[in-house]
Amino acid sequence: MRKSFFLVAAFSAFAACSSKEGSQSAAGATGGTLIFASSSDADAIFPPFVTDITGRMLEDQIFDRLAEIGPDLRTVGDQGFSPRLAQKWVWAPDSLSIAFSIDPRARWHDGKPVTAADVRYSFKTYVDPKVGSPVAPTLTNLDSVSVRDSLTAVAWFKKRTPEQFYDVAYQVVIFPEHVYGNIPPEQLHTSDATRKLVGSGRFRFVKWDAGSRIEIVSDTANFRGRAKLDRVIVVKTDPATEKAQLLSGQADFMEAFPPDQIAKLDSNAFARALAFPQLGYTFMAMNVFTPKSKTVPHPIFSDIRVRRALSMSVDRVAMLRNVFGERGRLAHGPFPMTLGVADSTIHPAGYDTTAAKAMLDSSGWRVGPNGMRAKNGRPLRFTLISATSSITRGLYGVLLQEQFRKIGAQVDFDNLDPQAYLPRMFAGDFDAILGSYGTDPSVTGTKQNWGTAGIGGQNFFRYSNHTVDALLDSATSAFDPAKMKTYSSRAFQTIIDDIPAIWLYDLLVVNAVNRRFDTAPTRADGWWANLADWSVAPNKRIDRDRIGLAQPKP
Amino acid sequence: MRRHLVARLWQSLIVVVLVTTISFVIIRLAPGDPFSYDAGNLRPEIRDHWREQFGYNQPVPVQFVHYVTSVLRGQFGYSFAMHESVSKALAEAVPRTLLLGGVALGLSFLFGVVVGVLQAVGRGGWFDRISTSTLVVLYSLPDFWGALLILLIFAYWWPILPAGNIVDSTLHDYLSGWGRIADRLKHLVLPVSALTLLTTAGVARFQRAAMLDVLPADYIRTARAKGLTEREVIWKHALRTALTPMVTLLGLALPGLLGGTLFIESVFSWPGMGQLAAAAISRRDYDLVTAVVVVGSVIVVIGNLIADVLHMAIDPRVRE
């Protein structure tokens, strides 16, 4: 018998929270405007097309999911999930369907009630091939959604899996059929309607001046209680000036403050640092095939001894301190430590240049008169590419170049425009590459990145080991979280032993926020997870915090 | 004169068509396409699906035929960077750039002419020497660097003016009528100053040279002999003649000014054509890049035409 889940306790807690919110509002505890200086506009804000951080941040404020993942990002079963649009859910005895009961208080921002038909429409839209949603490939186990009654949607699955609840509750955002249902699926991408959002979240959409600003305001009638801030405005700002705007108090928030300048935040009167450990890690991958080829072995990296030697020649701790100061987090392997199945006991081989040099000597790469190594007349020289969109990776590229030089390897570091970097990345047109993987909370993401099935997709350097595939398959099909972790750890260790990459650092973004904001806890899948609970104390408010929710003057 | 104008119009049309074709091809030859932007969860198969949906997987000549056909129907395509039709994006951005560029052009000619005249009149004097050195420094400053310097001084070290945007992102909509005008002016000060400072130098140098050509002329000597005041001689008689080459410069200054706005708009987050172009190029937003280049070339061509017409109107020798 599978679990049925009726969240009486959580519901009561929520009700108490709502009433508290009301009293706070009366006492003036709500209010404030957050100006978010962003170097990029959102790529999309209509849920099926969201791909970037700004879009995800806005999507999560304006829309709701059926259930919300817990702070520890557990993905097995429904443990840790709390109600959102669904106030409860019941598993079928065979676990092949889950009936979600929509909270009868839930309303779209235009006042219409949220219904089970909206849930069905959302699922249909995500998986419709004419739509081409980036989320669709994660929903292959979802067969369909049916409507039992106006407030009960039933999700049907093709097979029972440990993460089927996560798939339906985390990956899918619900949007209203009465607003978007009349638009042909193939036109959703370019339709004006998908730029004027109607959601059910604690913030509602106001306007999007493309390439300039996006504004959302608190939904005061929201069934989960209004957002404490009155409004959030995302202002597209040139990367060269967003820092100046933040440090002068003209903007309130920016993502990824340059790591080499974080010390400025400690003494700045306006802004402070807000560290945010992300679900991601950065590495230098070594292509075992000749660039662009899928079969010809790489003259340098096809030899595991060379990969090992290069890995051991890198002082990862010193580089971390150089770039991040005391704030950095060393990568353990092909997983971030924020992942539920992360294993802190796993480590790549340690820093040892003597052993690295000996290993290169024994594999035939001898030091020449110029101090550089060569084998059969071929110098130990390769190109390392990175994208200019990441300052941190750029800094690491230079440091790696210097570290490899010390053991006689010459690196040509090529920091490319992202539009030039990505086609080369996907085509395997590189010797070595500095890359970052942002993963989702599930170990399924590891399969896409390091599994053979991911070749041609996210596994862009074509790493393949069938033992790893089998271990990751076992991990993703384990219902017992402990077993999932065991299989994952063995898969991670096997990948580390193959040395397809040098693991550099876990993504820890230091955001910067104006000191007048009281922030709520962040979550590894998004600093904005509790943005609706950020607040500004009345005595710290400035002019823009006091506008309230009045309508703009005509 | 009419025949000359018609010929110039045909030339202009050919220039615009050529610019359209070249920009259309060049942006497609650059690495990447509108769907090759950096997005972790965007899988290759989805990118390919979108390429097919929007016809970017077809050969460039086929895409060009489609583009020309839709332009002839009055449709300039869809902008993936702006998430709206190209026409709409341009309709919002072009007036903002014209405002910024127009004000800066007007001010830089006003200051440039005055400074140039004063330099020529006091040739070799202290004002000529100091202002020439200052203007040469300003003239040699890269646009981007100069703008950043101004921003650093007046928005960060001595924060008396807003660092960017066309209006206050939050308060503007809630201000009174006069408040909104003041807000707009306040946001205009830094970008206009940056653009004006960097353009004034060139104008002043031209004006100085033109005045130095005119001042030794016989009719100026005659004017002085007639007993006119020095002010009347300089500002009424000499300047009128010395302004003729400035009309040509006005036409030529437009391309430079448009180029300058690209940097200035980026630095000051001014949502005009410059910022639009920067976003479009970095996103390989094909239709938008082509449209921005075409609109830019049309503005330049119109500027040159206006300069031609004014030149003809001022100088009878050209009319003949």
Interface residues (C-beta under 8 A of the other chain):
Chain A: T33 I35 D41 D43 A44 T51 D52 P129 G132 S133 P134 V135 A136 P137 E186 H189 T190 D192 R195 W208 D209 A210 G211 S212 R213 R231 I233 V235 K236 T237 D238 A240 T241 A244 Q245 L247 S248 G249 Q250 A387 S389 D417 P418 Q419 A420 Y421 L422 P423 R424 F426 Y437 G438 D440 G456 G457 Q458 D543 R544 I547 A550 P552 K553
Chain B: A30 P31 G32 S36 Y37 D38 A39 G40 N41 L42 R43 P44 E45 I46 H49 W50 Q53 Y78 S79 A81 M82 H83 E84 A89 E92 L148 L151 L152 A155 Y156 P159 P162 A163 G164 N165 I166 S169 T170 L171 D173 Y174 L175 S176 S266 V267 F268 S269 P271 Q275 L276 A279 S282 R283 R284
